[in-house]
Amino acid sequence: MGTVIYSASSFQAFLPTFGTIAFMLLIAVVGLASAFLNRNQGRGARVGLGIAGGFLLIAGGVTAIFTLFTMMGGQKTVNVLLNNKREAVDNCGDNNTCTRLVLETQGGASYYDFTVPQGAFDKTEEGQCYQVTYYPSTGLFSPPSNSASYTATSNVTQIKQVDLSACK
């Protein structure tokens, strides 16, 4: 048995996604309600709010469906060798940047990028072998789960350090 580096419930793994879906649906409902109930605005503004609210409602619904499919698809556990630890910097709008902590790993012919919290990032070491449990993404353009490929996910539920021979 290896040392558990990081552990989270399924709810914790998907919490940022749930928050995004809730925000999208809330804005959609407010936009649609404003379009239908606010008679003081001009017709063009109401139509625009209705279209934007409808679009957000559909986008939030589709995101929720794919998130549920990902959760129902179950977890996958892989033994991977940690090749590199990176702090990826993304543009977040209005000249702001966001930092993601990414573990670049390899298991057999497949490559994985796991976005993890600070605590897990700090406890891992390059060149070590880890057993990672995560939810593979389910989407329109996701590759088959049995193909040798590249996978990037942030839905990690457990990272456990294992013997280096498990990655050979």
N, C-alpha and C positions, 0 to 999 in steps of 0.2 A: 504494500500500500504506500502511496506517495503522500507528500505533504500538500494539503489543500492551500492554495495561494489565494483563491477568490471563490466566493460562492454567493449566489443570488437566486431568489425565487423567480418563477416565470413572470410574475407580475412586475417585479423590479426590473427584469430584463426588457420588458416592453413598455415601461412607464413613460419614457419620452414619446413613444409613438402614440400611446393613449392620450397624452396631453395635447399633441398636435391635432389628433382627430377631434377631440373635444373642442379645441379652439376653432377649428375650421367649421364645425357644425354650429357652434354658438354664433359665429359671425354670419353664417349662412341664414340662420333663423332670424337674426336681428335684421339683416338686409331684406329678406323676404317680407317680414312683418312691416318694416318701414315702407316698402314698396306698395303693399296692399292697404295699409291702415293710415298712412300719412297723406291726406288729401291736399295739404298746403303746398306740396312740392309740384313742380311742373311735370307734365306727362313724360318728357324725355328722361328726367332724373329718376322717376319712379320705374320706368322701363329698364334703365341702366342698373338700378339697385336690384330689381327683380332678376335680371340676367346674371349679375355678379353673384347674388345669393344662390340662385339655382346652380350655377357652376360650382360654387364652393360646397353646396350640398351634395352634388354628384361626386366631386373629388373626395370629399370626406367619407362618403359611403363606399366608394371604390377602395380607398386606403384602408378602411375598416374591414372590408371583405378580405383583402389580401393579407392583412395582419391576422385575421382569424384563420385563414388557410395556412399561414405559416405556423401558427400555434398548434393547430390540429394536426399538422404534418409531423409533429413530434421532434424530439431532440436528436441530435447526432453527436457522437463522441469520436474524436480522432486523436491519435498520438502524433504530435508535431514537434519538429525541431525549431527552436526560436532562432531565426537568422538575424533579425534586426529589430530594434526598438526605435520608433520614430515619433516625433511630435509633428503632426501634420497641421499646417496652418491654412485655414480656408477664409475666403472673403465672406463676411456676414452682412454686407450692405452698409451704406453710409460710412464708408472708409473704416469699418471695424473689422477685426479679424477674430476668428474662433480657433481654438486649438483642440485637436483630437489626438489622443494617445493611442498609437497603433502598434500592435505586435505583428511583425511580418514573419510568417512561419511556413514550413514545408512539411508535408506528410506524404511520402511516396512521390507520385508524379503530380500531386495537387499542391497548389499554393493557397495560403489563407492569410487574410489580413483581419485581425480581430481588434475592434475598437473597444478599449477597456477603461475603467476608472483609474484614477491616480494611484490608489493603493495597490491594485493588481499590477500596474505598470512598474511601480517602484520595486516590487518583490520579485519580479522575473529577471532572469539573466540570459544574455545571449549565449548560444551554444548549448543550452540545456534542453532537455526533452520534457514536454508537458502533455498532459491529457486534457483536452479542451472539450467541454460539452456546450453546444450552442444550438440555436434554431436556424436551420438553413432557410434562406429567403425563398418565398414562393411568389412568383410574379409572372407577368406575361413573357418576359425575356430571360428568365432564369434558366441556366443550363440544367440538363438532367443530373440528378444527384449522384449517379454512378459514373459520371464521366470525369476523366482527369482534366482539371481546369483550375481556374482562379476563383476564389470565393472571398467576398468581403462582407463582414457582418458585425453588428454591434449587439446582437442578441445572445450574449454569452452568459451562461448560468453557472459554470464552474471551470476553474483552472486548477489542475493538480500537477505538481512536479513528480515525474516518474523517472525510473532508471534510464540512462542514455541508451541502453540496449533495446528499449521498446521502440525507438525511432529508427532503427537500422533496417 
